[in-house]
Amino acid sequence: MNTTTDQHVSEYVAFWNDTLAEKFERFQEILMNGLSYHSRVPLEKLDVPAGSRILDVGCGWGDTAIELACKTGPQGQVLGMDCVEPFLEEGRYRAAQNGLGNVRFVAADVERYPFEPRYDLCFSRFGMMFFEHPVVAMRNINKALRPGGELMFIVWRDIEDNPWLGLPKQVVLDFLPPPGEDARTCGPGPFSMANPDVVGQQLEIAGFEAIEFERNDGPVEVGDSVENAMRFQLALGPAGEVFREAGEEAERQRPQIEEALRDALAPYEQEGKIVMGSSSWTITARKPEA
């Protein structure tokens, strides 16, 4: 297992590994492919010069790292980084299956990893929203970039713009109380970088310039059936958090909650799949030239 020499493990990293990783593995098809619209569109536009050195932050199962490795070519290098080692094992397997020798994966906390300024590009799909200390992470990513290096990351916009998450949460809240302040979480949360003013200021503090936000609205597939979509919502995301934190009361009301979710999701069925609206920001920034 590749890790940093720093033995500190944040509560968020621990929660990813002891609670969320298994749930993410269970719904990998939705998380990696069903939501892929939001990485596919920016990556199709991204011009990667051959031989580029690229860092992929929060790379999960490695699909974007592998795509970036193909873009940069055999003379380039890609480092995929995530805090969940089992995700990376699959990334290594996929890379080997594709015959790629220019991508490697390291299990580490990006906030604390001892980067050298060698990367031309840092990319992240839905990985930046969960940092314990966002500005600290951004500063460390800045250190990883060479002068003039680029940062591109994708984050969700507000929950109101993401009915695939907002609607199920509201359904569950009709039955259960919201999580308390002491609830265990995966970090600041999926909507923590929805505000461009806040994120722009964070990036400036971290030393970035030429900061831009591009809105990306499109469909996501959240299940290959109403039943699978319902189970996904109760396992992960805002609805899943409400359900998990309610404990025994949630289990007592599970039949009614599941039925209500089925009813709410059924109108979104298209050719057997549940397709809902979603919205993200693609945020770009640059490290100043030396």
FIDREN-986514 format. One record per residue (C-alpha): residue number from 1; x, y, z. Coordinates in nm, 3 decimals, padded with zeros to 5 digits. Layout:
residues N
<atom><fiza>NUM</fiza><x>X</x><y>Y</y><z>Z</z></atom>
...
This chain:
residues 290
<atom><fiza>1</fiza><x>00.000</x><y>00.000</y><z>00.000</z></atom>
<atom><fiza>2</fiza><x>00.137</x><y>00.341</y><z>-00.095</z></atom>
<atom><fiza>3</fiza><x>00.080</x><y>00.606</y><z>00.171</z></atom>
<atom><fiza>4</fiza><x>00.234</x><y>00.924</y><z>00.300</z></atom>
<atom><fiza>5</fiza><x>00.478</x><y>00.916</y><z>00.589</z></atom>
<atom><fiza>6</fiza><x>00.234</x><y>01.132</y><z>00.789</z></atom>
<atom><fiza>7</fiza><x>00.053</x><y>00.902</y><z>01.030</z></atom>
<atom><fiza>8</fiza><x>-00.226</x><y>01.150</y><z>01.107</z></atom>
<atom><fiza>9</fiza><x>-00.561</x><y>01.031</y><z>00.975</z></atom>
<atom><fiza>10</fiza><x>-00.841</x><y>01.286</y><z>00.976</z></atom>
<atom><fiza>11</fiza><x>-01.187</x><y>01.187</y><z>01.092</z></atom>
<atom><fiza>12</fiza><x>-01.311</x><y>01.241</y><z>00.736</z></atom>
<atom><fiza>13</fiza><x>-01.054</x><y>01.005</y><z>00.587</z></atom>
<atom><fiza>14</fiza><x>-01.139</x><y>00.748</y><z>00.854</z></atom>
<atom><fiza>15</fiza><x>-01.510</x><y>00.780</y><z>00.774</z></atom>
<atom><fiza>16</fiza><x>-01.447</x><y>00.727</y><z>00.403</z></atom>
<atom><fiza>17</fiza><x>-01.259</x><y>00.407</y><z>00.480</z></atom>
<atom><fiza>18</fiza><x>-01.468</x><y>00.253</y><z>00.757</z></atom>
<atom><fiza>19</fiza><x>-01.817</x><y>00.352</y><z>00.636</z></atom>
<atom><fiza>20</fiza><x>-01.842</x><y>00.498</y><z>00.287</z></atom>
<atom><fiza>21</fiza><x>-01.599</x><y>00.284</y><z>00.087</z></atom>
<atom><fiza>22</fiza><x>-01.819</x><y>-00.027</y><z>00.102</z></atom>
<atom><fiza>23</fiza><x>-02.126</x><y>00.173</y><z>-00.004</z></atom>
<atom><fiza>24</fiza><x>-01.936</x><y>00.334</y><z>-00.291</z></atom>
<atom><fiza>25</fiza><x>-01.817</x><y>-00.008</y><z>-00.409</z></atom>
<atom><fiza>26</fiza><x>-02.174</x><y>-00.137</y><z>-00.402</z></atom>
<atom><fiza>27</fiza><x>-02.296</x><y>00.147</y><z>-00.625</z></atom>
<atom><fiza>28</fiza><x>-01.983</x><y>00.187</y><z>-00.838</z></atom>
<atom><fiza>29</fiza><x>-02.175</x><y>00.166</y><z>-01.166</z></atom>
<atom><fiza>30</fiza><x>-02.385</x><y>00.470</y><z>-01.077</z></atom>
<atom><fiza>31</fiza><x>-02.103</x><y>00.674</y><z>-00.926</z></atom>
<atom><fiza>32</fiza><x>-01.847</x><y>00.609</y><z>-01.199</z></atom>
<atom><fiza>33</fiza><x>-02.065</x><y>00.582</y><z>-01.509</z></atom>
<atom><fiza>34</fiza><x>-02.407</x><y>00.722</y><z>-01.422</z></atom>
<atom><fiza>35</fiza><x>-02.258</x><y>01.055</y><z>-01.316</z></atom>
<atom><fiza>36</fiza><x>-01.992</x><y>01.060</y><z>-01.589</z></atom>
<atom><fiza>37</fiza><x>-02.157</x><y>01.341</y><z>-01.787</z></atom>
<atom><fiza>38</fiza><x>-01.992</x><y>01.592</y><z>-01.555</z></atom>
<atom><fiza>39</fiza><x>-01.639</x><y>01.473</y><z>-01.630</z></atom>
<atom><fiza>40</fiza><x>-01.694</x><y>01.371</y><z>-01.991</z></atom>
<atom><fiza>41</fiza><x>-01.791</x><y>01.720</y><z>-02.107</z></atom>
<atom><fiza>42</fiza><x>-01.491</x><y>01.906</y><z>-01.951</z></atom>
<atom><fiza>43</fiza><x>-01.242</x><y>01.633</y><z>-02.045</z></atom>
<atom><fiza>44</fiza><x>-01.356</x><y>01.638</y><z>-02.407</z></atom>
<atom><fiza>45</fiza><x>-01.268</x><y>02.008</y><z>-02.417</z></atom>
<atom><fiza>46</fiza><x>-00.940</x><y>01.971</y><z>-02.227</z></atom>
<atom><fiza>47</fiza><x>-00.627</x><y>02.010</y><z>-02.438</z></atom>
<atom><fiza>48</fiza><x>-00.351</x><y>01.795</y><z>-02.287</z></atom>
<atom><fiza>49</fiza><x>-00.013</x><y>01.836</y><z>-02.459</z></atom>
<atom><fiza>50</fiza><x>00.168</x><y>01.507</y><z>-02.514</z></atom>
<atom><fiza>51</fiza><x>00.414</x><y>01.438</y><z>-02.235</z></atom>
<atom><fiza>52</fiza><x>00.223</x><y>01.632</y><z>-01.968</z></atom>
<atom><fiza>53</fiza><x>00.260</x><y>01.541</y><z>-01.603</z></atom>
<atom><fiza>54</fiza><x>-00.082</x><y>01.524</y><z>-01.441</z></atom>
<atom><fiza>55</fiza><x>-00.214</x><y>01.485</y><z>-01.086</z></atom>
<atom><fiza>56</fiza><x>-00.567</x><y>01.342</y><z>-01.042</z></atom>
<atom><fiza>57</fiza><x>-00.701</x><y>01.427</y><z>-00.694</z></atom>
<atom><fiza>58</fiza><x>-00.970</x><y>01.206</y><z>-00.543</z></atom>
<atom><fiza>59</fiza><x>-00.941</x><y>00.974</y><z>-00.842</z></atom>
<atom><fiza>60</fiza><x>-01.157</x><y>00.696</y><z>-00.699</z></atom>
<atom><fiza>61</fiza><x>-01.147</x><y>00.387</y><z>-00.921</z></atom>
<atom><fiza>62</fiza><x>-00.907</x><y>00.556</y><z>-01.160</z></atom>
<atom><fiza>63</fiza><x>-01.124</x><y>00.604</y><z>-01.467</z></atom>
<atom><fiza>64</fiza><x>-01.036</x><y>00.972</y><z>-01.513</z></atom>
<atom><fiza>65</fiza><x>-00.668</x><y>00.907</y><z>-01.434</z></atom>
<atom><fiza>66</fiza><x>-00.665</x><y>00.641</y><z>-01.706</z></atom>
<atom><fiza>67</fiza><x>-00.834</x><y>00.876</y><z>-01.952</z></atom>
<atom><fiza>68</fiza><x>-00.578</x><y>01.144</y><z>-01.872</z></atom>
<atom><fiza>69</fiza><x>-00.296</x><y>00.891</y><z>-01.914</z></atom>
<atom><fiza>70</fiza><x>-00.424</x><y>00.816</y><z>-02.263</z></atom>
<atom><fiza>71</fiza><x>-00.440</x><y>01.186</y><z>-02.342</z></atom>
<atom><fiza>72</fiza><x>-00.085</x><y>01.264</y><z>-02.228</z></atom>
<atom><fiza>73</fiza><x>00.062</x><y>00.959</y><z>-02.401</z></atom>
<atom><fiza>74</fiza><x>00.349</x><y>00.726</y><z>-02.310</z></atom>
<atom><fiza>75</fiza><x>00.594</x><y>01.015</y><z>-02.257</z></atom>
<atom><fiza>76</fiza><x>00.364</x><y>01.170</y><z>-01.995</z></atom>
<atom><fiza>77</fiza><x>00.291</x><y>01.070</y><z>-01.637</z></atom>
<atom><fiza>78</fiza><x>-00.027</x><y>01.060</y><z>-01.429</z></atom>
<atom><fiza>79</fiza><x>-00.049</x><y>01.023</y><z>-01.053</z></atom>
<atom><fiza>80</fiza><x>-00.393</x><y>00.925</y><z>-00.923</z></atom>
<atom><fiza>81</fiza><x>-00.445</x><y>00.997</y><z>-00.555</z></atom>
<atom><fiza>82</fiza><x>-00.726</x><y>00.895</y><z>-00.322</z></atom>
<atom><fiza>83</fiza><x>-00.763</x><y>00.819</y><z>00.048</z></atom>
<atom><fiza>84</fiza><x>-00.929</x><y>00.478</y><z>-00.012</z></atom>
<atom><fiza>85</fiza><x>-00.682</x><y>00.205</y><z>-00.105</z></atom>
<atom><fiza>86</fiza><x>-00.940</x><y>-00.047</y><z>-00.236</z></atom>
<atom><fiza>87</fiza><x>-01.055</x><y>00.207</y><z>-00.496</z></atom>
<atom><fiza>88</fiza><x>-00.697</x><y>00.241</y><z>-00.615</z></atom>
<atom><fiza>89</fiza><x>-00.647</x><y>-00.135</y><z>-00.642</z></atom>
<atom><fiza>90</fiza><x>-00.917</x><y>-00.135</y><z>-00.907</z></atom>
<atom><fiza>91</fiza><x>-00.750</x><y>00.159</y><z>-01.079</z></atom>
<atom><fiza>92</fiza><x>-00.423</x><y>-00.036</y><z>-01.096</z></atom>
<atom><fiza>93</fiza><x>-00.605</x><y>-00.335</y><z>-01.240</z></atom>
<atom><fiza>94</fiza><x>-00.779</x><y>-00.123</y><z>-01.505</z></atom>
<atom><fiza>95</fiza><x>-00.453</x><y>00.046</y><z>-01.600</z></atom>
<atom><fiza>96</fiza><x>-00.281</x><y>-00.292</y><z>-01.638</z></atom>
<atom><fiza>97</fiza><x>-00.570</x><y>-00.421</y><z>-01.848</z></atom>
<atom><fiza>98</fiza><x>-00.526</x><y>-00.120</y><z>-02.077</z></atom>
<atom><fiza>99</fiza><x>-00.149</x><y>-00.171</y><z>-02.099</z></atom>
<atom><fiza>100</fiza><x>-00.076</x><y>00.169</y><z>-01.947</z></atom>
<atom><fiza>101</fiza><x>00.263</x><y>00.216</y><z>-01.787</z></atom>
<atom><fiza>102</fiza><x>00.237</x><y>00.593</y><z>-01.743</z></atom>
<atom><fiza>103</fiza><x>-00.014</x><y>00.601</y><z>-01.456</z></atom>
<atom><fiza>104</fiza><x>00.032</x><y>00.509</y><z>-01.093</z></atom>
<atom><fiza>105</fiza><x>-00.192</x><y>00.533</y><z>-00.789</z></atom>
<atom><fiza>106</fiza><x>-00.108</x><y>00.639</y><z>-00.434</z></atom>
<atom><fiza>107</fiza><x>-00.328</x><y>00.621</y><z>-00.125</z></atom>
<atom><fiza>108</fiza><x>-00.273</x><y>00.947</y><z>00.061</z></atom>
<atom><fiza>109</fiza><x>-00.431</x><y>01.256</y><z>00.213</z></atom>
<atom><fiza>110</fiza><x>-00.384</x><y>01.537</y><z>-00.041</z></atom>
<atom><fiza>111</fiza><x>-00.377</x><y>01.798</y><z>00.236</z></atom>
<atom><fiza>112</fiza><x>-00.057</x><y>01.648</y><z>00.378</z></atom>
<atom><fiza>113</fiza><x>00.123</x><y>01.480</y><z>00.088</z></atom>
<atom><fiza>114</fiza><x>00.481</x><y>01.611</y><z>00.035</z></atom>
<atom><fiza>115</fiza><x>00.445</x><y>01.726</y><z>-00.327</z></atom>
<atom><fiza>116</fiza><x>00.725</x><y>01.856</y><z>-00.546</z></atom>
<atom><fiza>117</fiza><x>00.639</x><y>02.126</y><z>-00.806</z></atom>
<atom><fiza>118</fiza><x>00.643</x><y>01.897</y><z>-01.108</z></atom>
<atom><fiza>119</fiza><x>00.288</x><y>01.874</y><z>-01.245</z></atom>
<atom><fiza>120</fiza><x>00.153</x><y>02.061</y><z>-01.547</z></atom>
<atom><fiza>121</fiza><x>-00.210</x><y>01.993</y><z>-01.459</z></atom>
<atom><fiza>122</fiza><x>-00.412</x><y>01.895</y><z>-01.154</z></atom>
<atom><fiza>123</fiza><x>-00.756</x><y>01.751</y><z>-01.226</z></atom>
<atom><fiza>124</fiza><x>-01.029</x><y>01.649</y><z>-00.984</z></atom>
<atom><fiza>125</fiza><x>-01.380</x><y>01.518</y><z>-01.039</z></atom>
<atom><fiza>126</fiza><x>-01.593</x><y>01.559</y><z>-00.726</z></atom>
<atom><fiza>127</fiza><x>-01.294</x><y>01.520</y><z>-00.497</z></atom>
<atom><fiza>128</fiza><x>-01.231</x><y>01.877</y><z>-00.381</z></atom>
<atom><fiza>129</fiza><x>-01.556</x><y>01.925</y><z>-00.187</z></atom>
<atom><fiza>130</fiza><x>-01.459</x><y>01.688</y><z>00.093</z></atom>
<atom><fiza>131</fiza><x>-01.131</x><y>01.832</y><z>00.221</z></atom>
<atom><fiza>132</fiza><x>-01.116</x><y>01.893</y><z>00.594</z></atom>
<atom><fiza>133</fiza><x>-00.931</x><y>02.221</y><z>00.528</z></atom>
<atom><fiza>134</fiza><x>-01.000</x><y>02.334</y><z>00.168</z></atom>
<atom><fiza>135</fiza><x>-00.747</x><y>02.617</y><z>00.155</z></atom>
<atom><fiza>136</fiza><x>-00.475</x><y>02.393</y><z>00.301</z></atom>
<atom><fiza>137</fiza><x>-00.548</x><y>02.136</y><z>00.031</z></atom>
<atom><fiza>138</fiza><x>-00.550</x><y>02.401</y><z>-00.241</z></atom>
<atom><fiza>139</fiza><x>-00.217</x><y>02.537</y><z>-00.120</z></atom>
<atom><fiza>140</fiza><x>-00.066</x><y>02.190</y><z>-00.129</z></atom>
<atom><fiza>141</fiza><x>-00.200</x><y>02.135</y><z>-00.480</z></atom>
<atom><fiza>142</fiza><x>-00.047</x><y>02.470</y><z>-00.574</z></atom>
<atom><fiza>143</fiza><x>00.287</x><y>02.337</y><z>-00.447</z></atom>
<atom><fiza>144</fiza><x>00.246</x><y>02.031</y><z>-00.670</z></atom>
<atom><fiza>145</fiza><x>00.214</x><y>02.244</y><z>-00.985</z></atom>
<atom><fiza>146</fiza><x>00.501</x><y>02.388</y><z>-01.180</z></atom>
<atom><fiza>147</fiza><x>00.487</x><y>02.769</y><z>-01.238</z></atom>
<atom><fiza>148</fiza><x>00.207</x><y>02.829</y><z>-01.487</z></atom>
<atom><fiza>149</fiza><x>00.049</x><y>02.492</y><z>-01.411</z></atom>
<atom><fiza>150</fiza><x>-00.327</x><y>02.452</y><z>-01.445</z></atom>
<atom><fiza>151</fiza><x>-00.593</x><y>02.334</y><z>-01.203</z></atom>
<atom><fiza>152</fiza><x>-00.930</x><y>02.200</y><z>-01.322</z></atom>
<atom><fiza>153</fiza><x>-01.185</x><y>02.058</y><z>-01.081</z></atom>
<atom><fiza>154</fiza><x>-01.553</x><y>01.969</y><z>-01.091</z></atom>
<atom><fiza>155</fiza><x>-01.791</x><y>02.027</y><z>-00.800</z></atom>
<atom><fiza>156</fiza><x>-02.167</x><y>02.015</y><z>-00.755</z></atom>
<atom><fiza>157</fiza><x>-02.369</x><y>02.333</y><z>-00.760</z></atom>
<atom><fiza>158</fiza><x>-02.643</x><y>02.394</y><z>-00.499</z></atom>
<atom><fiza>159</fiza><x>-02.876</x><y>02.112</y><z>-00.399</z></atom>
<atom><fiza>160</fiza><x>-03.165</x><y>02.311</y><z>-00.550</z></atom>
<atom><fiza>161</fiza><x>-02.994</x><y>02.269</y><z>-00.888</z></atom>
<atom><fiza>162</fiza><x>-02.946</x><y>01.896</y><z>-00.831</z></atom>
<atom><fiza>163</fiza><x>-03.287</x><y>01.730</y><z>-00.798</z></atom>
<atom><fiza>164</fiza><x>-03.125</x><y>01.386</y><z>-00.816</z></atom>
<atom><fiza>165</fiza><x>-03.000</x><y>01.459</y><z>-00.463</z></atom>
<atom><fiza>166</fiza><x>-03.247</x><y>01.719</y><z>-00.338</z></atom>
<atom><fiza>167</fiza><x>-03.572</x><y>01.534</y><z>-00.411</z></atom>
<atom><fiza>168</fiza><x>-03.476</x><y>01.210</y><z>-00.229</z></atom>
<atom><fiza>169</fiza><x>-03.351</x><y>01.408</y><z>00.071</z></atom>
<atom><fiza>170</fiza><x>-03.683</x><y>01.589</y><z>00.100</z></atom>
<atom><fiza>171</fiza><x>-03.873</x><y>01.259</y><z>00.079</z></atom>
<atom><fiza>172</fiza><x>-03.668</x><y>01.110</y><z>00.362</z></atom>
<atom><fiza>173</fiza><x>-03.702</x><y>01.427</y><z>00.572</z></atom>
<atom><fiza>174</fiza><x>-04.079</x><y>01.383</y><z>00.556</z></atom>
<atom><fiza>175</fiza><x>-04.024</x><y>01.081</y><z>00.784</z></atom>
<atom><fiza>176</fiza><x>-03.703</x><y>01.148</y><z>00.978</z></atom>
<atom><fiza>177</fiza><x>-03.529</x><y>01.439</y><z>01.153</z></atom>
<atom><fiza>178</fiza><x>-03.227</x><y>01.609</y><z>00.994</z></atom>
<atom><fiza>179</fiza><x>-02.883</x><y>01.491</y><z>01.111</z></atom>
<atom><fiza>180</fiza><x>-02.752</x><y>01.651</y><z>01.428</z></atom>
<atom><fiza>181</fiza><x>-02.438</x><y>01.861</y><z>01.447</z></atom>
<atom><fiza>182</fiza><x>-02.247</x><y>01.562</y><z>01.583</z></atom>
<atom><fiza>183</fiza><x>-02.322</x><y>01.347</y><z>01.276</z></atom>
<atom><fiza>184</fiza><x>-02.023</x><y>01.172</y><z>01.118</z></atom>
<atom><fiza>185</fiza><x>-01.962</x><y>01.300</y><z>00.767</z></atom>
<atom><fiza>186</fiza><x>-01.731</x><y>01.253</y><z>00.469</z></atom>
<atom><fiza>187</fiza><x>-01.618</x><y>01.616</y><z>00.496</z></atom>
<atom><fiza>188</fiza><x>-01.772</x><y>01.956</y><z>00.435</z></atom>
<atom><fiza>189</fiza><x>-02.010</x><y>01.791</y><z>00.189</z></atom>
<atom><fiza>190</fiza><x>-02.107</x><y>01.772</y><z>-00.179</z></atom>
<atom><fiza>191</fiza><x>-02.232</x><y>02.131</y><z>-00.193</z></atom>
<atom><fiza>192</fiza><x>-01.952</x><y>02.295</y><z>00.004</z></atom>
<atom><fiza>193</fiza><x>-01.803</x><y>02.449</y><z>-00.311</z></atom>
<atom><fiza>194</fiza><x>-02.126</x><y>02.558</y><z>-00.478</z></atom>
<atom><fiza>195</fiza><x>-02.068</x><y>02.928</y><z>-00.406</z></atom>
<atom><fiza>196</fiza><x>-01.831</x><y>03.083</y><z>-00.664</z></atom>
<atom><fiza>197</fiza><x>-01.751</x><y>03.382</y><z>-00.443</z></atom>
<atom><fiza>198</fiza><x>-01.635</x><y>03.160</y><z>-00.158</z></atom>
<atom><fiza>199</fiza><x>-01.438</x><y>02.919</y><z>-00.376</z></atom>
<atom><fiza>200</fiza><x>-01.284</x><y>03.201</y><z>-00.577</z></atom>
<atom><fiza>201</fiza><x>-01.158</x><y>03.360</y><z>-00.257</z></atom>
<atom><fiza>202</fiza><x>-01.023</x><y>03.026</y><z>-00.132</z></atom>
<atom><fiza>203</fiza><x>-00.830</x><y>02.979</y><z>-00.454</z></atom>
<atom><fiza>204</fiza><x>-00.688</x><y>03.330</y><z>-00.437</z></atom>
<atom><fiza>205</fiza><x>-00.573</x><y>03.275</y><z>-00.079</z></atom>
<atom><fiza>206</fiza><x>-00.412</x><y>02.949</y><z>-00.193</z></atom>
<atom><fiza>207</fiza><x>-00.213</x><y>03.139</y><z>-00.456</z></atom>
<atom><fiza>208</fiza><x>-00.408</x><y>03.080</y><z>-00.777</z></atom>
<atom><fiza>209</fiza><x>-00.503</x><y>03.327</y><z>-01.049</z></atom>
<atom><fiza>210</fiza><x>-00.713</x><y>03.333</y><z>-01.370</z></atom>
<atom><fiza>211</fiza><x>-01.002</x><y>03.168</y><z>-01.183</z></atom>
<atom><fiza>212</fiza><x>-01.306</x><y>03.081</y><z>-01.394</z></atom>
<atom><fiza>213</fiza><x>-01.636</x><y>02.898</y><z>-01.335</z></atom>
<atom><fiza>214</fiza><x>-01.831</x><y>02.721</y><z>-01.610</z></atom>
<atom><fiza>215</fiza><x>-02.176</x><y>02.582</y><z>-01.540</z></atom>
<atom><fiza>216</fiza><x>-02.252</x><y>02.234</y><z>-01.671</z></atom>
<atom><fiza>217</fiza><x>-02.613</x><y>02.110</y><z>-01.661</z></atom>
<atom><fiza>218</fiza><x>-02.705</x><y>01.762</y><z>-01.779</z></atom>
<atom><fiza>219</fiza><x>-02.861</x><y>01.425</y><z>-01.706</z></atom>
<atom><fiza>220</fiza><x>-02.735</x><y>01.166</y><z>-01.462</z></atom>
<atom><fiza>221</fiza><x>-02.841</x><y>00.802</y><z>-01.438</z></atom>
<atom><fiza>222</fiza><x>-02.902</x><y>00.716</y><z>-01.074</z></atom>
<atom><fiza>223</fiza><x>-03.010</x><y>00.355</y><z>-01.117</z></atom>
<atom><fiza>224</fiza><x>-03.092</x><y>00.089</y><z>-01.373</z></atom>
<atom><fiza>225</fiza><x>-03.432</x><y>00.048</y><z>-01.206</z></atom>
<atom><fiza>226</fiza><x>-03.653</x><y>00.228</y><z>-00.957</z></atom>
<atom><fiza>227</fiza><x>-03.551</x><y>-00.026</y><z>-00.695</z></atom>
<atom><fiza>228</fiza><x>-03.178</x><y>00.023</y><z>-00.749</z></atom>
<atom><fiza>229</fiza><x>-03.214</x><y>00.401</y><z>-00.753</z></atom>
<atom><fiza>230</fiza><x>-03.407</x><y>00.389</y><z>-00.427</z></atom>
<atom><fiza>231</fiza><x>-03.139</x><y>00.174</y><z>-00.260</z></atom>
<atom><fiza>232</fiza><x>-02.865</x><y>00.405</y><z>-00.385</z></atom>
<atom><fiza>233</fiza><x>-03.035</x><y>00.709</y><z>-00.232</z></atom>
<atom><fiza>234</fiza><x>-03.075</x><y>00.540</y><z>00.106</z></atom>
<atom><fiza>235</fiza><x>-02.708</x><y>00.441</y><z>00.110</z></atom>
<atom><fiza>236</fiza><x>-02.533</x><y>00.759</y><z>-00.004</z></atom>
<atom><fiza>237</fiza><x>-02.578</x><y>01.131</y><z>-00.051</z></atom>
<atom><fiza>238</fiza><x>-02.797</x><y>01.368</y><z>00.155</z></atom>
<atom><fiza>239</fiza><x>-03.090</x><y>01.126</y><z>00.179</z></atom>
<atom><fiza>240</fiza><x>-02.855</x><y>00.848</y><z>00.285</z></atom>
<atom><fiza>241</fiza><x>-02.703</x><y>01.067</y><z>00.554</z></atom>
<atom><fiza>242</fiza><x>-03.045</x><y>01.147</y><z>00.700</z></atom>
<atom><fiza>243</fiza><x>-03.138</x><y>00.778</y><z>00.696</z></atom>
<atom><fiza>244</fiza><x>-02.805</x><y>00.660</y><z>00.844</z></atom>
<atom><fiza>245</fiza><x>-02.805</x><y>00.911</y><z>01.129</z></atom>
<atom><fiza>246</fiza><x>-03.164</x><y>00.832</y><z>01.229</z></atom>
<atom><fiza>247</fiza><x>-03.055</x><y>00.480</y><z>01.322</z></atom>
<atom><fiza>248</fiza><x>-03.324</x><y>00.258</y><z>01.470</z></atom>
<atom><fiza>249</fiza><x>-03.604</x><y>00.501</y><z>01.386</z></atom>
<atom><fiza>250</fiza><x>-03.503</x><y>00.490</y><z>01.019</z></atom>
<atom><fiza>251</fiza><x>-03.511</x><y>00.111</y><z>01.020</z></atom>
<atom><fiza>252</fiza><x>-03.851</x><y>00.111</y><z>01.188</z></atom>
<atom><fiza>253</fiza><x>-03.991</x><y>00.330</y><z>00.910</z></atom>
<atom><fiza>254</fiza><x>-03.791</x><y>00.172</y><z>00.628</z></atom>
<atom><fiza>255</fiza><x>-04.090</x><y>00.017</y><z>00.445</z></atom>
<atom><fiza>256</fiza><x>-04.278</x><y>00.347</y><z>00.428</z></atom>
<atom><fiza>257</fiza><x>-03.966</x><y>00.545</y><z>00.332</z></atom>
<atom><fiza>258</fiza><x>-03.872</x><y>00.299</y><z>00.059</z></atom>
<atom><fiza>259</fiza><x>-04.223</x><y>00.311</y><z>-00.086</z></atom>
<atom><fiza>260</fiza><x>-04.226</x><y>00.692</y><z>-00.082</z></atom>
<atom><fiza>261</fiza><x>-03.890</x><y>00.701</y><z>-00.260</z></atom>
<atom><fiza>262</fiza><x>-04.010</x><y>00.456</y><z>-00.523</z></atom>
<atom><fiza>263</fiza><x>-04.310</x><y>00.677</y><z>-00.589</z></atom>
<atom><fiza>264</fiza><x>-04.091</x><y>00.989</y><z>-00.612</z></atom>
<atom><fiza>265</fiza><x>-03.836</x><y>00.831</y><z>-00.848</z></atom>
<atom><fiza>266</fiza><x>-04.071</x><y>00.643</y><z>-01.078</z></atom>
<atom><fiza>267</fiza><x>-04.164</x><y>00.949</y><z>-01.293</z></atom>
<atom><fiza>268</fiza><x>-03.797</x><y>00.980</y><z>-01.395</z></atom>
<atom><fiza>269</fiza><x>-03.776</x><y>00.637</y><z>-01.555</z></atom>
<atom><fiza>270</fiza><x>-03.647</x><y>00.642</y><z>-01.914</z></atom>
<atom><fiza>271</fiza><x>-03.607</x><y>00.309</y><z>-02.094</z></atom>
<atom><fiza>272</fiza><x>-03.570</x><y>00.132</y><z>-01.761</z></atom>
<atom><fiza>273</fiza><x>-03.315</x><y>00.374</y><z>-01.614</z></atom>
<atom><fiza>274</fiza><x>-03.378</x><y>00.654</y><z>-01.367</z></atom>
<atom><fiza>275</fiza><x>-03.251</x><y>00.977</y><z>-01.528</z></atom>
<atom><fiza>276</fiza><x>-03.260</x><y>01.305</y><z>-01.336</z></atom>
<atom><fiza>277</fiza><x>-03.133</x><y>01.659</y><z>-01.369</z></atom>
<atom><fiza>278</fiza><x>-02.800</x><y>01.772</y><z>-01.228</z></atom>
<atom><fiza>279</fiza><x>-02.570</x><y>02.072</y><z>-01.229</z></atom>
<atom><fiza>280</fiza><x>-02.199</x><y>02.122</y><z>-01.164</z></atom>
<atom><fiza>281</fiza><x>-01.925</x><y>02.382</y><z>-01.184</z></atom>
<atom><fiza>282</fiza><x>-01.610</x><y>02.320</y><z>-01.383</z></atom>
<atom><fiza>283</fiza><x>-01.358</x><y>02.547</y><z>-01.211</z></atom>
<atom><fiza>284</fiza><x>-01.024</x><y>02.635</y><z>-01.365</z></atom>
<atom><fiza>285</fiza><x>-00.732</x><y>02.830</y><z>-01.222</z></atom>
<atom><fiza>286</fiza><x>-00.360</x><y>02.872</y><z>-01.280</z></atom>
<atom><fiza>287</fiza><x>-00.050</x><y>02.891</y><z>-01.067</z></atom>
<atom><fiza>288</fiza><x>00.132</x><y>03.216</y><z>-01.148</z></atom>
<atom><fiza>289</fiza><x>00.449</x><y>03.201</y><z>-01.355</z></atom>
<atom><fiza>290</fiza><x>00.764</x><y>03.229</y><z>-01.146</z></atom>
